[in-house]
Each structure stands twice: as structure tokens, then as C-alpha cells.
Amino acid sequence: MRENTLKAVRICLLVLAITLIIHGIFNGSMRDVLFKAVRICTECIGLG
């Protein structure tokens, strides 16, 4: 029984993670994160 519960929790977490990733892509969060990452990266190496 414990294995079934653990498997169910893992599947629920996987489905939730995929749902949140898709939601983030569609509401524009992915673009914001990419721009921030590029800006931070160029500042770190002295291009910005």
C-alpha cells in the first residue's frame, strides 16, 4: 500500500509540474526569465 501511495504522489507532482510549466510558457514568464538570465550573464562577464 505504501508503494502505491508513493507512486500516486509522484504522478500528481509530475502532472502539477508539467501543468505549471505550460502555464508559465503561455503567460509570458518564460520570455521574462530568459531576458533576465541574459542580462545577468552579460553583466557577469562584463559585456553589459
C-alpha positions in Angstrom: 0.0 0.0 0.0 2.8 2.4 0.8 4.3 1.9 -2.7 1.0 2.7 -4.3 0.7 5.9 -2.3 4.2 7.0 -3.1 3.7 6.3 -6.8 0.4 8.3 -6.8 2.1 11.3 -5.1 5.0 11.2 -7.6 2.5 11.1 -10.5 0.5 14.0 -9.0 3.7 16.1 -8.6 4.8 15.3 -12.1 1.4 16.4 -13.5 1.4 19.5 -11.4 4.9 20.4 -12.5 4.1 20.0 -16.2 0.9 22.0 -15.8 2.7 24.9 -14.2 5.5 24.8 -16.8 2.9 25.0 -19.6 1.1 27.8 -17.8 4.3 29.8 -17.4 5.1 29.4 -21.1 1.7 30.6 -22.2 1.6 33.6 -19.9 5.0 35.0 -21.0 7.0 34.1 -17.9 9.5 32.1 -20.0 10.4 35.2 -22.0 10.9 37.3 -18.8 13.2 34.7 -17.3 15.2 34.4 -20.4 15.7 38.1 -20.7 16.7 38.4 -17.0 19.2 35.5 -17.4 20.8 37.0 -20.5 21.1 40.4 -18.7 22.7 38.8 -15.6 25.0 36.7 -17.7 26.3 39.6 -19.8 26.8 41.7 -16.6 28.8 38.9 -15.0 31.2 38.7 -17.9 31.5 42.4 -18.3 29.6 43.0 -21.6 26.7 45.0 -20.1 
